[in-house]
Amino acid sequence: MLSLEIPGASLTNTFHAEQRDWTFSHLTVHQSTGAVYVGAVNRIYKLSGNLTLLVSHNTGPGEDNKSCYPPQNVQPCSEPRTLTNNVNKLLIIDYSENRLLACGSLYQGVCKLLRLDDLFILVEPSHKKEHYLSSVNETGTMYGVIVHTEGQDGKLFIGTAVDGKQDYFPTLSSRKLPRDPESSTMLDYELYSDFVSSLIKIPSDTLALVSHFDIFYIYGFASGNYVYFLTVQPETPEGISSNSANDLFYTSRIVRLCKNDPKFHSYVSLPIGCTKNGVEYRLLQAAYLTKPGATLARSLKISVRDDVLFAIFSKGQKQYHNPTDDSTLCVFPIKTINALIKERLQSCYQGEGNLELNWLLGKAVQCTKAVSVFS
């Protein structure tokens, strides 16, 4: 249920899905029109600012089986299918092209592009392997960021949990988002070859070390020349294995990529969290990027035009799936995050520390001092 209290009046507007168990998972408000778009089980809704239903779009249920791998027209599945709910996992407004990207849990994560005005289907790509984005049915494990460069087609950066199916699904990738919804390249990898591609996969060696390893993408955004993702993932200390998800320690991290880096060479990741009264808060629950008010900007010694990240963390590092009620809200200026990343990279170029990418490289890799060559 969604509810809205009207200021100055004793009224509360509410909106319910058709069925009680068709819960809401995502909500986004159009910056100009104020229209509210809601992703739910089996439905996408468009509401007015006072929560009046304007139009809805059916996304399910559909006949499916988790063991069936798309595309169905290329690889038929012999497993029995049953009527399955479609849980909305991604809902993003593509302002540049006046459309909505909605991805669900059916058929290993197929997406639709819907027209913002009436939720008419512009396209539902489903003919290639890369059109299917995620096998995990849970919400809160997947996030996407749309990036546009003037005069060029858009790009979709997508991060998702892969549920052990790392050979089929990359954990992080960038996809083409052409202006023409019927383009044959819609959602293709930005770059794909035998040698280099616009994607990162979880190595099999990591799953051999930590059998329940996955990366959960909680939030993502673009700021300046970069795309950022906030993740929660198990720690992968070298030489330590675990057969139980309950035994894992989790770490929250911020990932940064250059917008115009199709080879992902700019990938960098740092731990993120808070300490309050000597207590560590390391399990990210939610985040939001915005501009600071004048008072906050002064206290942070930044401009009201700078981006700031608000993030909520729960206490500890053990209970990702059942976090404690003890939580705290932290504020991070993006300028500060970028300065820390720059400092970290510079120290690595000086040979200090390691790359902190155990899960990707399979081991701790010591930073090496950069060598300058003069002619």
N, C-alpha and C positions, 0 to 999 in steps of 0.2 A: 504494500500500500504506500502511495505517496500522499503527503498532506502538505497544505500551505495555509499558514495563518495570515489573514489580511490585516495589515496595520490599521489601527483606528476603528476596527469593527470586531464584533464578537463572532466572527465567522471563520470557519476552517474548511477549505476546500480539500477534497480527497479524490484519489483516483485508484481504482482497484483493477487488477487483471481479471479476465473472465473466470479463471479458476484459482483457488487459494494457493495451490502448489506451483503456479506459474510465477515464480518469484522474479523480481527485478534484479538485474546484475549491473547495468551501466546506464548512466544518464549524462547527457550533454546538452547545453543550452546554447542556441545560436547567438553569437555576439551581437548581431544587428537586429534580427527580428524578435528575439526573445523566445522563439519556439523551443519547446522542450522535446528532445528525442530520447526515448527510453528503450533499452534493450532488455528483453525479458525471455522467459522460457516460451518458445514457440511464437513469439510476437515481437515486432518492432512497432512502437507507438510514436505518433507525433501529437503533442499536446500544446495548447495555448499556454501563455504565461500564468493563467489562473487554473491550470490543470484540467481544462476542458478537452475532451478527446476530439481531435480534428480528423485523424485518419490512422488506420492500423494496417500492418502488413504481416501476413501469415508466413512463418518460417518453418513450421513443423506442426505436429510430429511427422516422422517419415520412417519408412522401412530401412533398418540399418543393422549392422553388426560390427562391433569394435575390431573384429579380426579381419574385416574386409578392407583391402587397400585400394584406393583409387589410382588412376581413373577407371571407373567401372566399364566404360566403353572399350577400354584397352585390355583390362585385366578382370574378367568376370570372377565373381566370388561364389564359391560353393557352400559357404557357411549359411545356416538358416538366419533369416532376418526377422526382426520383430519391430513392432511400432515403437519408435524411440523419440523421446523429447529432444528438441533442439535448444540447447542453452546458449544464449548470446554471450560471446567471449570478447568481442571487440566491436566498438562503435565509435567511429571517427567522422567528423564533418570535413569534407574536402571543399573548403571555401572557394578556392580558385575555380572549381568546375561545378559548383552548386549541386553537390551530390554527397551521399552518405555511404560510407563503407561499413558493412555489417557482416561479421563473421560469427559462425556458430559452431557447435560441437558435433553436428551430424557429418557423416561421411569424411571423418578425419579433418574437419575444420575448413569446410568450403565457405567462400565469402560471396556477397552480393554487393553491387553498386546500385543504390536507390536514388531516385530524384528527390531532392529535398522537399519540393512543393507537395507532392502527392504520394511519395514512397513507391512510385512506379519503378519496376525493375529495369535498369538500363543494361545490365549484363550480369551473368552468373558464371564466371570462368570455371570450367570443370573438365578440361580436356587434356591437361598436362599434370605431371606429378607435382610440379611446384605450385599448382593452384590450390593445394590442400596444405593448410598451414600448421595444424596442431592436432595431436591425437588425445590430448588431455581434456576431460570433460569439465574440470573445475574452472570456475571463474577466478580472476585474480592471479592467474599464472601467465598471462599473455598481455603484451602492450604493443601499440604501434604508433609511429610518428610519421606524419606526412610532411614532406619538404618540397617546396617549389622554388625554382630559380627562374627569374624573368626570361621569357622567350623560350623556355624549355619545358618538356613534359615533367610531371611530378615524379617523386620517388616515395616509396613506402618503406620505412625501416621497421622491421618486425622482430620482436623478441618473444620466445615462447618456450614453455616447458615441453619436453619431448617424451617423457614417460618411458625411457629406456629404448626408444626407437630412433637412436641417433643416426642410423644409416639412412633413414627415410626423411627425417625432419632436421633441419639445422636449428640450433638454438638462437641464432641471430642472423639476419639477412637483410638485404635491401632489394626491393622489387620495383619494376617499372610501373608507372601509373599514368598511361597516356591520356591526352585530352579526349581522344575518341574512345568511348566506352567499348566499342566493338573491335578495337585493335587486336590483332592476333598476338601481340606482345604483352597484353595486360597481365600483370603480376609475374611476368618472367623475371628471373634474377637480373639485376642490373648488369652484371658481368658473369659469364660462366664459361669455363674452359677446363681442360685437363690439368692445367697448371695453376690457375688462380681464379677465384670466384668471389662474388659479393656475399659470402656467407661464412659462418663459423659453426662447426659441428663439435659435439662432445665426443672425445676420443674413446674408443672401446677400452683402452688401458685405464681410463679414469673409472669407468663402471666396474672394471675388474677390481680396482682398489676400493671403491666405495659403491656398493651395489645399488644403493638408493639415490645416487647422485642425480641431481637435476638443478636447473637454474629457473627460478620463479621471477617473472618480470612484473613488478608491482606498479611502476610508473615510468613514463618516458616523456621527453619534451625536446624542443629545439631552442637554442639560444645562441645568438651570434653565428659563428661559422661551424657550430658543433651540434651534434645530436647526442642526447644523454639518456641512459636507462638506469633505473634504480632496481636492484635485484636482491633477492635472498637466496643463498645457496649453501650447501654443506661445505665445511672446511675439508681440505684434502691434505692433511699432513703426510709427508713422505713416509712410507713404510708402515702406515697404520690403516688397517682395513676394518670394515664394519658390516655386519650382516643384518643389522636392525636399524630402521629409521629412527627409533627411539634413542639410539646411542649416539646420534650425530650432533655435533656442534654446528650451528649455522652462523653465517656472517652476512651482513648487509653490505652491498658494494654499490658504488656509482661508476658506471661505464661511460666512456666518452669516445666518440668517433667524429672525424671531420665529415661534414656534409658531402663534400666532393671527393671522397675517397672510396671508389668502388672496389678496391682491393683490400680494404680493411687494415691497411698497414698502420693506421693511426690509432688502432684499438688500445685503450689504456683503462685500467681499473684500479680503484682505490677503496679500502674499507670506509664505511661511513656509519656514524652512530653518535650517541651522546653520553655524557656522564653527569649525573646530578646527585649532589650530596654523597659523592664517593661510590654511587651505584651506577653500573653500566647498563645502558639501554641500547641493545644491538639488533633487535628484531624489527625490521621495518614493517609497518602496517599500512600506511597510506602516505601520499605526498601530493603537493600541488605547487605549481610555479605561478608567480604573480609579481606585481610591482609593489614596493613598500609604500606605506603612507609616510607623511612628512616626519612624524615623531619617530617611527621605526628607522627610517633612513638616517636620521641624525644619530640615533644610538648606534647604528651599525657603521657610521661614517661612510655612507654611500649616497648616491643620487636617487631621487624618486623614479628616475628612468631606468635604473638598474634592475635586473632580475633577481628575485630571492626565492629560495626553495623552502617551503614549509614541509616538515616531515614528522610523522608520529612513529615512535619506537616503543616496543614493549621491552620489559626488563629481561636480561639474560640472553643466552644463546642456544638453549636446549629445546624450547617448546615452540617451534615454528608453527606446527599444526594446531596446537592448543595454547596460544600465548596467554600469559598472565594478564590480569586486569590492571596491573601496575604499569602505566605508560607515561610518556612525556612528549611534549611538542617542542621541536627544535627548528631553528631558522638558520639557513645557510645562504649567504650572498654568493651568487654564481661567480663573481669576481674572486672571492676567497677560494672557492673550489678550483678554479682555473689556476690560481697562483700556487696552490698545493700540488696540483698535477705537474705544473712547470718545474717546481722545486724537486719533485720526485723524479722526473725525467732527467733533469740536470745532474742530480746525484747519481743516477744510474749510469749516465754517460761518463761519470768520474770513477765508475767501478764500485760504487757503494751499494750494498744490499743485493736483493734479487728481484726478478721480474714479477713475483707474486702471481704467477699464472700456472700454478701446479696442476690445476684441473685440465688446462689446455695443453701444456707441454709435457705432462706426465711426471714431472719432477721439479724441484727447486732449481732454477737456472740463475747462476750468479751474474750480476751485471758486469760488463767488461768496459774498460776505459776506452773511450773513443780515441782513435789515432788520427792526428792531423798530418797531412802530406803537403809540403810546400815545394813549389817548383822554382 
